[in-house]
């Protein structure tokens, strides 16, 4: 495990919190907070991954301060981790959880703890509940992650001797959950009650998924924690879920009762207030209730509870044996509550807006605008209604990448179905496709537009666009071509390839940038024509058959050389067959000057002439063999032998 400067600061902060042999809790929290703030300021705002990696490693460092962890046999025998452990102070596990709470770094618990044995995890959970003093959104979030860690550990390393329905850590868990109730008596309690009931419902959903035999997904592991994960890797025991079923069943029953009792305390006013409380954008409580920020509406506490209720009911419908096993007849009140509030997390009421309502909502320019434009794009009215097209054009800058691709694909399918559309819509869709990544555009061009040979979507302004884009390419200083020409291939890949070849030959110094431009569109270059030739070779051949000046011939040879070196653009075998062999045939001595270019191309093609070639007169024929090309002349002693390297 590498210790960089950031971790050195963190370790120093830990050590500075020791007064004598005891930990100064107040000083510990202050020192650690100062360290986190310092690292966050240094990490670029655009590089969030760097700060996330630091937080993950810091969580592991804190864990290694625990005597219980550092004394585990695998840690003690690991040279890699022992070099770190010897530099760390010894801290109680309560200090570990205290820092996790203060920094709200609970999302790093699963990547660090999940690989430990159920026995060790149970002890850690026990210490957590002994150290936690109150039920808050943060302690509820930590509890959720610890439950996931425990269940995942049982899945992978289930051990019958720990398969007890009366595990002490779970008794402490249920005691913790039961220590609070839903209350709307004070405004301050409404928010905390909302978080409380949301998390309790999620605990229940988690237990029910295990009852249904579903495995928890392996937690994401940060790059810097890979060595820690490898230290604990063992063969997965699929019987783990069976071992863990006893305690899961008992905990599920207790949570059902807690949920039911608290559901009776949820008044209409409290329920409506929960609708106004949005979760932080960084917090995801329920897998199907992702919380977004920016232009997408955030999830409220109420909506997440509705989504959880929907998924819980779906489990009961899919696994009726669970309904019977948990004696659900005793929880009719809770089931009724869930049925009243359940909402499909995939359902969006905005989908049901009429066209006039949708256009009105879009023009309000609220945080839903991008999503609403995506809904508009999926309506068939977009092809027929000028109001729709006008609205889309007015707010096209707000449309996200997914919706831009959707409208492009919809137009392509609409055209294939033989349905009409206006030139104005075509121009709008092409303009909206321009910002899409080249890789995304190439996939569409290859799959839906015959690799650029389909010119159905060529706009009236294409010629001007072609000139503008290639002027930009020709004028740029970098040898790495911009990829805007890829977008032009939506209208005509044939024209793009021809323009690149023409400019490379006719203007000096453009060969390198045009090679890069063509190398960026291999799918288009390899598009197969009815003649059996690929588009790029056909375009080169067409230019080869036109008269060259001396400079143009040199540029042409350089272009072919660059394309051959690019590797994935110009097929060497096709160059030999189409652009070299036919041009080695001449009818008179006056045509010998025509051999200059094909012989240059032979050299580019990595073909070597034998040293014993004699002087030749009029060339008669080219005889291609498996590994040799024999070029014969009118004199029987006149020939060249070209061997492939």
Secondary structure as a PSIPRED ss2 file (coil, helix, strand):
# PSIPRED VFORMAT (PSIPRED V4.0)

   1 X C   1.000  0.000  0.000
   2 X C   1.000  0.000  0.000
   3 X C   1.000  0.000  0.000
   4 X C   1.000  0.000  0.000
   5 X H   0.000  1.000  0.000
   6 X H   0.000  1.000  0.000
   7 X H   0.000  1.000  0.000
   8 X H   0.000  1.000  0.000
   9 X H   0.000  1.000  0.000
  10 X H   0.000  1.000  0.000
  11 X H   0.000  1.000  0.000
  12 X H   0.000  1.000  0.000
  13 X H   0.000  1.000  0.000
  14 X H   0.000  1.000  0.000
  15 X H   0.000  1.000  0.000
  16 X C   1.000  0.000  0.000
  17 X C   1.000  0.000  0.000
  18 X E   0.000  0.000  1.000
  19 X E   0.000  0.000  1.000
  20 X C   1.000  0.000  0.000
  21 X C   1.000  0.000  0.000
  22 X E   0.000  0.000  1.000
  23 X E   0.000  0.000  1.000
  24 X C   1.000  0.000  0.000
  25 X H   0.000  1.000  0.000
  26 X H   0.000  1.000  0.000
  27 X H   0.000  1.000  0.000
  28 X H   0.000  1.000  0.000
  29 X H   0.000  1.000  0.000
  30 X H   0.000  1.000  0.000
  31 X H   0.000  1.000  0.000
  32 X H   0.000  1.000  0.000
  33 X H   0.000  1.000  0.000
  34 X H   0.000  1.000  0.000
  35 X H   0.000  1.000  0.000
  36 X H   0.000  1.000  0.000
  37 X H   0.000  1.000  0.000
  38 X H   0.000  1.000  0.000
  39 X H   0.000  1.000  0.000
  40 X H   0.000  1.000  0.000
  41 X H   0.000  1.000  0.000
  42 X H   0.000  1.000  0.000
  43 X C   1.000  0.000  0.000
  44 X C   1.000  0.000  0.000
  45 X C   1.000  0.000  0.000
  46 X C   1.000  0.000  0.000
  47 X C   1.000  0.000  0.000
  48 X H   0.000  1.000  0.000
  49 X H   0.000  1.000  0.000
  50 X H   0.000  1.000  0.000
  51 X H   0.000  1.000  0.000
  52 X H   0.000  1.000  0.000
  53 X H   0.000  1.000  0.000
  54 X H   0.000  1.000  0.000
  55 X H   0.000  1.000  0.000
  56 X H   0.000  1.000  0.000
  57 X H   0.000  1.000  0.000
  58 X H   0.000  1.000  0.000
  59 X H   0.000  1.000  0.000
  60 X H   0.000  1.000  0.000
  61 X H   0.000  1.000  0.000
  62 X H   0.000  1.000  0.000
  63 X H   0.000  1.000  0.000
  64 X H   0.000  1.000  0.000
  65 X C   1.000  0.000  0.000
  66 X C   1.000  0.000  0.000
  67 X H   0.000  1.000  0.000
  68 X H   0.000  1.000  0.000
  69 X H   0.000  1.000  0.000
  70 X H   0.000  1.000  0.000
  71 X C   1.000  0.000  0.000
  72 X C   1.000  0.000  0.000
  73 X H   0.000  1.000  0.000
  74 X H   0.000  1.000  0.000
  75 X H   0.000  1.000  0.000
  76 X H   0.000  1.000  0.000
  77 X C   1.000  0.000  0.000
  78 X C   1.000  0.000  0.000
  79 X H   0.000  1.000  0.000
  80 X H   0.000  1.000  0.000
  81 X H   0.000  1.000  0.000
  82 X H   0.000  1.000  0.000
  83 X H   0.000  1.000  0.000
  84 X H   0.000  1.000  0.000
  85 X H   0.000  1.000  0.000
  86 X C   1.000  0.000  0.000
  87 X C   1.000  0.000  0.000
  88 X C   1.000  0.000  0.000
  89 X C   1.000  0.000  0.000
  90 X C   1.000  0.000  0.000
  91 X C   1.000  0.000  0.000
  92 X C   1.000  0.000  0.000
  93 X H   0.000  1.000  0.000
  94 X H   0.000  1.000  0.000
  95 X H   0.000  1.000  0.000
  96 X H   0.000  1.000  0.000
  97 X H   0.000  1.000  0.000
  98 X H   0.000  1.000  0.000
  99 X H   0.000  1.000  0.000
 100 X H   0.000  1.000  0.000
 101 X H   0.000  1.000  0.000
 102 X H   0.000  1.000  0.000
 103 X H   0.000  1.000  0.000
 104 X C   1.000  0.000  0.000
 105 X C   1.000  0.000  0.000
 106 X H   0.000  1.000  0.000
 107 X H   0.000  1.000  0.000
 108 X H   0.000  1.000  0.000
 109 X H   0.000  1.000  0.000
 110 X H   0.000  1.000  0.000
 111 X H   0.000  1.000  0.000
 112 X H   0.000  1.000  0.000
 113 X H   0.000  1.000  0.000
 114 X C   1.000  0.000  0.000
 115 X C   1.000  0.000  0.000
 116 X C   1.000  0.000  0.000
 117 X C   1.000  0.000  0.000
 118 X H   0.000  1.000  0.000
 119 X H   0.000  1.000  0.000
 120 X H   0.000  1.000  0.000
 121 X H   0.000  1.000  0.000
 122 X H   0.000  1.000  0.000
 123 X H   0.000  1.000  0.000
 124 X H   0.000  1.000  0.000
 125 X H   0.000  1.000  0.000
 126 X H   0.000  1.000  0.000
 127 X H   0.000  1.000  0.000
 128 X H   0.000  1.000  0.000
 129 X H   0.000  1.000  0.000
 130 X H   0.000  1.000  0.000
 131 X H   0.000  1.000  0.000
 132 X C   1.000  0.000  0.000
 133 X C   1.000  0.000  0.000
 134 X C   1.000  0.000  0.000
 135 X C   1.000  0.000  0.000
 136 X C   1.000  0.000  0.000
 137 X H   0.000  1.000  0.000
 138 X H   0.000  1.000  0.000
 139 X H   0.000  1.000  0.000
 140 X H   0.000  1.000  0.000
 141 X H   0.000  1.000  0.000
 142 X H   0.000  1.000  0.000
 143 X H   0.000  1.000  0.000
 144 X H   0.000  1.000  0.000
 145 X H   0.000  1.000  0.000
 146 X H   0.000  1.000  0.000
 147 X H   0.000  1.000  0.000
 148 X H   0.000  1.000  0.000
 149 X H   0.000  1.000  0.000
 150 X H   0.000  1.000  0.000
 151 X H   0.000  1.000  0.000
 152 X H   0.000  1.000  0.000
 153 X H   0.000  1.000  0.000
 154 X H   0.000  1.000  0.000
 155 X H   0.000  1.000  0.000
 156 X H   0.000  1.000  0.000
 157 X H   0.000  1.000  0.000
 158 X C   1.000  0.000  0.000
 159 X C   1.000  0.000  0.000
 160 X H   0.000  1.000  0.000
 161 X H   0.000  1.000  0.000
 162 X H   0.000  1.000  0.000
 163 X C   1.000  0.000  0.000
 164 X C   1.000  0.000  0.000
 165 X C   1.000  0.000  0.000
 166 X C   1.000  0.000  0.000
 167 X C   1.000  0.000  0.000
 168 X H   0.000  1.000  0.000
 169 X H   0.000  1.000  0.000
 170 X H   0.000  1.000  0.000
 171 X H   0.000  1.000  0.000
 172 X H   0.000  1.000  0.000
 173 X H   0.000  1.000  0.000
 174 X H   0.000  1.000  0.000
 175 X H   0.000  1.000  0.000
 176 X H   0.000  1.000  0.000
 177 X H   0.000  1.000  0.000
 178 X H   0.000  1.000  0.000
 179 X C   1.000  0.000  0.000
 180 X C   1.000  0.000  0.000
 181 X C   1.000  0.000  0.000
 182 X C   1.000  0.000  0.000
 183 X C   1.000  0.000  0.000
 184 X C   1.000  0.000  0.000
 185 X C   1.000  0.000  0.000
 186 X C   1.000  0.000  0.000
 187 X H   0.000  1.000  0.000
 188 X H   0.000  1.000  0.000
 189 X H   0.000  1.000  0.000
 190 X H   0.000  1.000  0.000
 191 X H   0.000  1.000  0.000
 192 X H   0.000  1.000  0.000
 193 X H   0.000  1.000  0.000
 194 X H   0.000  1.000  0.000
 195 X H   0.000  1.000  0.000
 196 X H   0.000  1.000  0.000
 197 X H   0.000  1.000  0.000
 198 X H   0.000  1.000  0.000
 199 X H   0.000  1.000  0.000
 200 X H   0.000  1.000  0.000
 201 X H   0.000  1.000  0.000
 202 X H   0.000  1.000  0.000
 203 X H   0.000  1.000  0.000
 204 X H   0.000  1.000  0.000
 205 X H   0.000  1.000  0.000
 206 X H   0.000  1.000  0.000
 207 X H   0.000  1.000  0.000
 208 X H   0.000  1.000  0.000
 209 X H   0.000  1.000  0.000
 210 X H   0.000  1.000  0.000
 211 X H   0.000  1.000  0.000
 212 X C   1.000  0.000  0.000
 213 X C   1.000  0.000  0.000
 214 X C   1.000  0.000  0.000
 215 X C   1.000  0.000  0.000
 216 X C   1.000  0.000  0.000
 217 X C   1.000  0.000  0.000
 218 X C   1.000  0.000  0.000
 219 X C   1.000  0.000  0.000
 220 X C   1.000  0.000  0.000
 221 X C   1.000  0.000  0.000
 222 X C   1.000  0.000  0.000
 223 X H   0.000  1.000  0.000
 224 X H   0.000  1.000  0.000
 225 X H   0.000  1.000  0.000
 226 X H   0.000  1.000  0.000
 227 X H   0.000  1.000  0.000
 228 X H   0.000  1.000  0.000
 229 X H   0.000  1.000  0.000
 230 X H   0.000  1.000  0.000
 231 X H   0.000  1.000  0.000
 232 X C   1.000  0.000  0.000
 233 X C   1.000  0.000  0.000
 234 X C   1.000  0.000  0.000
 235 X C   1.000  0.000  0.000
 236 X C   1.000  0.000  0.000
 237 X C   1.000  0.000  0.000
 238 X C   1.000  0.000  0.000
 239 X C   1.000  0.000  0.000
 240 X H   0.000  1.000  0.000
 241 X H   0.000  1.000  0.000
 242 X H   0.000  1.000  0.000
 243 X H   0.000  1.000  0.000
 244 X H   0.000  1.000  0.000
 245 X H   0.000  1.000  0.000
 246 X H   0.000  1.000  0.000
 247 X H   0.000  1.000  0.000
 248 X H   0.000  1.000  0.000
 249 X H   0.000  1.000  0.000
 250 X H   0.000  1.000  0.000
 251 X H   0.000  1.000  0.000
 252 X H   0.000  1.000  0.000
 253 X H   0.000  1.000  0.000
 254 X H   0.000  1.000  0.000
 255 X H   0.000  1.000  0.000
 256 X H   0.000  1.000  0.000
 257 X H   0.000  1.000  0.000
 258 X H   0.000  1.000  0.000
 259 X H   0.000  1.000  0.000
 260 X H   0.000  1.000  0.000
 261 X H   0.000  1.000  0.000
 262 X H   0.000  1.000  0.000
 263 X H   0.000  1.000  0.000
 264 X C   1.000  0.000  0.000
 265 X C   1.000  0.000  0.000
 266 X C   1.000  0.000  0.000
 267 X C   1.000  0.000  0.000
 268 X H   0.000  1.000  0.000
 269 X H   0.000  1.000  0.000
 270 X H   0.000  1.000  0.000
 271 X H   0.000  1.000  0.000
 272 X H   0.000  1.000  0.000
 273 X H   0.000  1.000  0.000
 274 X H   0.000  1.000  0.000
 275 X H   0.000  1.000  0.000
 276 X C   1.000  0.000  0.000
 277 X C   1.000  0.000  0.000
 278 X E   0.000  0.000  1.000
 279 X C   1.000  0.000  0.000
 280 X C   1.000  0.000  0.000
 281 X C   1.000  0.000  0.000
 282 X C   1.000  0.000  0.000
 283 X C   1.000  0.000  0.000
 284 X C   1.000  0.000  0.000
 285 X C   1.000  0.000  0.000
 286 X C   1.000  0.000  0.000
 287 X C   1.000  0.000  0.000
 288 X C   1.000  0.000  0.000
 289 X C   1.000  0.000  0.000
 290 X C   1.000  0.000  0.000
 291 X C   1.000  0.000  0.000
 292 X C   1.000  0.000  0.000
 293 X C   1.000  0.000  0.000
 294 X C   1.000  0.000  0.000
 295 X C   1.000  0.000  0.000
 296 X C   1.000  0.000  0.000
 297 X C   1.000  0.000  0.000
 298 X C   1.000  0.000  0.000
 299 X C   1.000  0.000  0.000
 300 X E   0.000  0.000  1.000
 301 X H   0.000  1.000  0.000
 302 X H   0.000  1.000  0.000
 303 X H   0.000  1.000  0.000
 304 X H   0.000  1.000  0.000
 305 X H   0.000  1.000  0.000
 306 X H   0.000  1.000  0.000
 307 X H   0.000  1.000  0.000
 308 X H   0.000  1.000  0.000
 309 X H   0.000  1.000  0.000
 310 X H   0.000  1.000  0.000
 311 X H   0.000  1.000  0.000
 312 X H   0.000  1.000  0.000
 313 X H   0.000  1.000  0.000
 314 X H   0.000  1.000  0.000
 315 X H   0.000  1.000  0.000
 316 X H   0.000  1.000  0.000
 317 X H   0.000  1.000  0.000
 318 X H   0.000  1.000  0.000
 319 X C   1.000  0.000  0.000
 320 X H   0.000  1.000  0.000
 321 X H   0.000  1.000  0.000
 322 X H   0.000  1.000  0.000
 323 X H   0.000  1.000  0.000
 324 X H   0.000  1.000  0.000
 325 X H   0.000  1.000  0.000
 326 X C   1.000  0.000  0.000
 327 X C   1.000  0.000  0.000
 328 X H   0.000  1.000  0.000
 329 X H   0.000  1.000  0.000
 330 X H   0.000  1.000  0.000
 331 X H   0.000  1.000  0.000
 332 X H   0.000  1.000  0.000
 333 X H   0.000  1.000  0.000
 334 X H   0.000  1.000  0.000
 335 X H   0.000  1.000  0.000
 336 X H   0.000  1.000  0.000
 337 X H   0.000  1.000  0.000
 338 X H   0.000  1.000  0.000
 339 X H   0.000  1.000  0.000
 340 X H   0.000  1.000  0.000
 341 X H   0.000  1.000  0.000
 342 X C   1.000  0.000  0.000
 343 X C   1.000  0.000  0.000
 344 X C   1.000  0.000  0.000
 345 X C   1.000  0.000  0.000
 346 X C   1.000  0.000  0.000
 347 X C   1.000  0.000  0.000
 348 X C   1.000  0.000  0.000
 349 X H   0.000  1.000  0.000
 350 X H   0.000  1.000  0.000
 351 X H   0.000  1.000  0.000
 352 X H   0.000  1.000  0.000
 353 X C   1.000  0.000  0.000
 354 X C   1.000  0.000  0.000
 355 X H   0.000  1.000  0.000
 356 X H   0.000  1.000  0.000
 357 X H   0.000  1.000  0.000
 358 X H   0.000  1.000  0.000
 359 X H   0.000  1.000  0.000
 360 X H   0.000  1.000  0.000
 361 X H   0.000  1.000  0.000
 362 X H   0.000  1.000  0.000
 363 X H   0.000  1.000  0.000
 364 X C   1.000  0.000  0.000
 365 X C   1.000  0.000  0.000
 366 X C   1.000  0.000  0.000
 367 X C   1.000  0.000  0.000
 368 X C   1.000  0.000  0.000
 369 X H   0.000  1.000  0.000
 370 X H   0.000  1.000  0.000
 371 X H   0.000  1.000  0.000
 372 X H   0.000  1.000  0.000
 373 X H   0.000  1.000  0.000
 374 X H   0.000  1.000  0.000
 375 X H   0.000  1.000  0.000
 376 X H   0.000  1.000  0.000
 377 X H   0.000  1.000  0.000
 378 X C   1.000  0.000  0.000
 379 X C   1.000  0.000  0.000
 380 X H   0.000  1.000  0.000
 381 X H   0.000  1.000  0.000
 382 X H   0.000  1.000  0.000
 383 X H   0.000  1.000  0.000
 384 X C   1.000  0.000  0.000
 385 X C   1.000  0.000  0.000
 386 X H   0.000  1.000  0.000
 387 X H   0.000  1.000  0.000
 388 X H   0.000  1.000  0.000
 389 X H   0.000  1.000  0.000
 390 X H   0.000  1.000  0.000
 391 X H   0.000  1.000  0.000
 392 X H   0.000  1.000  0.000
 393 X H   0.000  1.000  0.000
 394 X H   0.000  1.000  0.000
 395 X C   1.000  0.000  0.000
 396 X H   0.000  1.000  0.000
 397 X H   0.000  1.000  0.000
 398 X H   0.000  1.000  0.000
 399 X C   1.000  0.000  0.000
 400 X C   1.000  0.000  0.000
 401 X H   0.000  1.000  0.000
 402 X H   0.000  1.000  0.000
 403 X H   0.000  1.000  0.000
 404 X H   0.000  1.000  0.000
 405 X H   0.000  1.000  0.000
 406 X H   0.000  1.000  0.000
 407 X H   0.000  1.000  0.000
 408 X H   0.000  1.000  0.000
 409 X H   0.000  1.000  0.000
 410 X H   0.000  1.000  0.000
 411 X H   0.000  1.000  0.000
 412 X H   0.000  1.000  0.000
 413 X H   0.000  1.000  0.000
 414 X H   0.000  1.000  0.000
 415 X H   0.000  1.000  0.000
 416 X H   0.000  1.000  0.000
 417 X C   1.000  0.000  0.000
 418 X C   1.000  0.000  0.000
 419 X C   1.000  0.000  0.000
 420 X C   1.000  0.000  0.000
 421 X C   1.000  0.000  0.000
 422 X C   1.000  0.000  0.000
 423 X H   0.000  1.000  0.000
 424 X H   0.000  1.000  0.000
 425 X H   0.000  1.000  0.000
 426 X H   0.000  1.000  0.000
 427 X H   0.000  1.000  0.000
 428 X H   0.000  1.000  0.000
 429 X H   0.000  1.000  0.000
 430 X H   0.000  1.000  0.000
 431 X H   0.000  1.000  0.000
 432 X H   0.000  1.000  0.000
 433 X H   0.000  1.000  0.000
 434 X C   1.000  0.000  0.000
 435 X C   1.000  0.000  0.000
 436 X C   1.000  0.000  0.000
 437 X C   1.000  0.000  0.000
 438 X H   0.000  1.000  0.000
 439 X H   0.000  1.000  0.000
 440 X H   0.000  1.000  0.000
 441 X H   0.000  1.000  0.000
 442 X H   0.000  1.000  0.000
 443 X H   0.000  1.000  0.000
 444 X H   0.000  1.000  0.000
 445 X H   0.000  1.000  0.000
 446 X H   0.000  1.000  0.000
 447 X H   0.000  1.000  0.000
 448 X H   0.000  1.000  0.000
 449 X C   1.000  0.000  0.000
 450 X H   0.000  1.000  0.000
 451 X H   0.000  1.000  0.000
 452 X H   0.000  1.000  0.000
 453 X C   1.000  0.000  0.000
 454 X C   1.000  0.000  0.000
 455 X C   1.000  0.000  0.000
 456 X C   1.000  0.000  0.000
 457 X C   1.000  0.000  0.000
 458 X C   1.000  0.000  0.000
 459 X C   1.000  0.000  0.000
 460 X C   1.000  0.000  0.000
 461 X C   1.000  0.000  0.000
 462 X H   0.000  1.000  0.000
 463 X H   0.000  1.000  0.000
 464 X H   0.000  1.000  0.000
 465 X H   0.000  1.000  0.000
 466 X H   0.000  1.000  0.000
 467 X H   0.000  1.000  0.000
 468 X H   0.000  1.000  0.000
 469 X H   0.000  1.000  0.000
 470 X H   0.000  1.000  0.000
 471 X H   0.000  1.000  0.000
 472 X H   0.000  1.000  0.000
 473 X H   0.000  1.000  0.000
 474 X H   0.000  1.000  0.000
 475 X H   0.000  1.000  0.000
 476 X C   1.000  0.000  0.000
 477 X C   1.000  0.000  0.000
 478 X C   1.000  0.000  0.000
 479 X C   1.000  0.000  0.000
 480 X C   1.000  0.000  0.000
 481 X C   1.000  0.000  0.000
 482 X C   1.000  0.000  0.000
 483 X C   1.000  0.000  0.000
 484 X H   0.000  1.000  0.000
 485 X H   0.000  1.000  0.000
 486 X H   0.000  1.000  0.000
 487 X H   0.000  1.000  0.000
 488 X H   0.000  1.000  0.000
 489 X H   0.000  1.000  0.000
 490 X H   0.000  1.000  0.000
 491 X H   0.000  1.000  0.000
 492 X H   0.000  1.000  0.000
 493 X H   0.000  1.000  0.000
 494 X H   0.000  1.000  0.000
 495 X H   0.000  1.000  0.000
 496 X H   0.000  1.000  0.000
 497 X H   0.000  1.000  0.000
 498 X H   0.000  1.000  0.000
 499 X H   0.000  1.000  0.000
 500 X H   0.000  1.000  0.000
 501 X H   0.000  1.000  0.000
 502 X H   0.000  1.000  0.000
 503 X H   0.000  1.000  0.000
 504 X H   0.000  1.000  0.000
 505 X H   0.000  1.000  0.000
 506 X H   0.000  1.000  0.000
 507 X C   1.000  0.000  0.000
 508 X C   1.000  0.000  0.000
 509 X C   1.000  0.000  0.000
 510 X C   1.000  0.000  0.000
 511 X H   0.000  1.000  0.000
 512 X H   0.000  1.000  0.000
 513 X H   0.000  1.000  0.000
 514 X H   0.000  1.000  0.000
 515 X H   0.000  1.000  0.000
 516 X H   0.000  1.000  0.000
 517 X H   0.000  1.000  0.000
 518 X H   0.000  1.000  0.000
 519 X H   0.000  1.000  0.000
 520 X C   1.000  0.000  0.000
 521 X C   1.000  0.000  0.000
 522 X H   0.000  1.000  0.000
 523 X H   0.000  1.000  0.000
 524 X H   0.000  1.000  0.000
 525 X H   0.000  1.000  0.000
 526 X C   1.000  0.000  0.000
 527 X C   1.000  0.000  0.000
 528 X E   0.000  0.000  1.000
 529 X C   1.000  0.000  0.000
 530 X C   1.000  0.000  0.000
 531 X C   1.000  0.000  0.000
 532 X C   1.000  0.000  0.000
 533 X C   1.000  0.000  0.000
 534 X E   0.000  0.000  1.000
 535 X H   0.000  1.000  0.000
 536 X H   0.000  1.000  0.000
 537 X H   0.000  1.000  0.000
 538 X H   0.000  1.000  0.000
 539 X H   0.000  1.000  0.000
 540 X H   0.000  1.000  0.000
 541 X H   0.000  1.000  0.000
 542 X H   0.000  1.000  0.000
 543 X H   0.000  1.000  0.000
 544 X H   0.000  1.000  0.000
 545 X C   1.000  0.000  0.000
 546 X C   1.000  0.000  0.000
 547 X C   1.000  0.000  0.000
 548 X C   1.000  0.000  0.000
 549 X C   1.000  0.000  0.000
 550 X H   0.000  1.000  0.000
 551 X H   0.000  1.000  0.000
 552 X H   0.000  1.000  0.000
 553 X H   0.000  1.000  0.000
 554 X H   0.000  1.000  0.000
 555 X H   0.000  1.000  0.000
 556 X H   0.000  1.000  0.000
 557 X H   0.000  1.000  0.000
 558 X H   0.000  1.000  0.000
 559 X H   0.000  1.000  0.000
 560 X H   0.000  1.000  0.000
 561 X H   0.000  1.000  0.000
 562 X H   0.000  1.000  0.000
 563 X H   0.000  1.000  0.000
 564 X H   0.000  1.000  0.000
 565 X H   0.000  1.000  0.000
 566 X H   0.000  1.000  0.000
 567 X C   1.000  0.000  0.000
 568 X C   1.000  0.000  0.000
 569 X C   1.000  0.000  0.000
 570 X C   1.000  0.000  0.000
 571 X C   1.000  0.000  0.000
 572 X H   0.000  1.000  0.000
 573 X H   0.000  1.000  0.000
 574 X H   0.000  1.000  0.000
 575 X H   0.000  1.000  0.000
 576 X H   0.000  1.000  0.000
 577 X H   0.000  1.000  0.000
 578 X H   0.000  1.000  0.000
 579 X H   0.000  1.000  0.000
 580 X H   0.000  1.000  0.000
 581 X H   0.000  1.000  0.000
 582 X H   0.000  1.000  0.000
 583 X H   0.000  1.000  0.000
 584 X H   0.000  1.000  0.000
 585 X C   1.000  0.000  0.000
 586 X C   1.000  0.000  0.000
 587 X C   1.000  0.000  0.000
 588 X C   1.000  0.000  0.000
 589 X H   0.000  1.000  0.000
 590 X H   0.000  1.000  0.000
 591 X H   0.000  1.000  0.000
 592 X H   0.000  1.000  0.000
 593 X H   0.000  1.000  0.000
 594 X H   0.000  1.000  0.000
 595 X H   0.000  1.000  0.000
 596 X H   0.000  1.000  0.000
 597 X H   0.000  1.000  0.000
 598 X H   0.000  1.000  0.000
 599 X H   0.000  1.000  0.000
 600 X H   0.000  1.000  0.000
 601 X H   0.000  1.000  0.000
 602 X H   0.000  1.000  0.000
 603 X H   0.000  1.000  0.000
 604 X H   0.000  1.000  0.000
 605 X C   1.000  0.000  0.000
 606 X C   1.000  0.000  0.000
 607 X E   0.000  0.000  1.000
 608 X E   0.000  0.000  1.000
 609 X E   0.000  0.000  1.000
 610 X C   1.000  0.000  0.000
 611 X C   1.000  0.000  0.000
 612 X C   1.000  0.000  0.000
 613 X C   1.000  0.000  0.000
 614 X C   1.000  0.000  0.000
 615 X C   1.000  0.000  0.000
 616 X C   1.000  0.000  0.000
 617 X C   1.000  0.000  0.000
 618 X C   1.000  0.000  0.000
 619 X E   0.000  0.000  1.000
 620 X E   0.000  0.000  1.000
 621 X E   0.000  0.000  1.000
 622 X E   0.000  0.000  1.000
 623 X E   0.000  0.000  1.000
 624 X E   0.000  0.000  1.000
 625 X C   1.000  0.000  0.000
 626 X C   1.000  0.000  0.000
 627 X C   1.000  0.000  0.000
 628 X E   0.000  0.000  1.000
 629 X E   0.000  0.000  1.000
 630 X E   0.000  0.000  1.000
 631 X E   0.000  0.000  1.000
 632 X E   0.000  0.000  1.000
 633 X E   0.000  0.000  1.000
 634 X C   1.000  0.000  0.000
 635 X C   1.000  0.000  0.000
 636 X C   1.000  0.000  0.000
 637 X C   1.000  0.000  0.000
 638 X C   1.000  0.000  0.000
 639 X E   0.000  0.000  1.000
 640 X E   0.000  0.000  1.000
 641 X E   0.000  0.000  1.000
 642 X E   0.000  0.000  1.000
 643 X E   0.000  0.000  1.000
 644 X E   0.000  0.000  1.000
 645 X C   1.000  0.000  0.000
